[in-house]
Amino acid sequence: MKIVDMARKDDGQDAMVSEPSPYPCGLRISLNKEDLGKLGIDELPDLGTQVAFYVCGEVVSTSESSEYGDSQCLGVQIQCMAQEELPADEEEEAQDAIKGGFKEAASKLYSKQK
C-alpha cells in the first residue's frame, strides 16, 4: 500500500478562512488522554511533528450525488489504530540493516556451503 498526500488543490472556495489548510477538517482526528495512553504516547509531541498511524475502521456511511457535479462521500469509523514509524524512517532502517550485514547473514544462512 502506498501512502499518499491528501492535500486538496486550492479552488478559492474557502475565502472565509484566513489561512486555508490544504487538508480538509474531515481528515482530522483528535485523541484524548485515554486514547494516547492506549497508544503508549506519554508525552505530547511538538506541534508540526510528523507522526504515522496504521488505522482500521468500518464503513458507516456512503453517499453519491450528481445534482451539482459528481460527488461521492465515504464515512469511516476508526476502530483500531497503532502508532507506526514514518515511511522515510522505515526505509532508512531497512537500508541500515542491509549495510549492517543483513545480506551477508542471509547469504550464509541460505547458501549451499557446509
Buried (B, 14 or more C-beta within 10 A) or exposed (E): EEEEEEEEEEEEEEEEEEEEEEEEEEEEEEBEEEEBEEEEBEEEEEEEEEEBEEEEEEEEEEEEEEEEEEEEEEEEEEEEBEEEEEEEEEEEEEEEEEEEEEEEEEEEEEEEEE
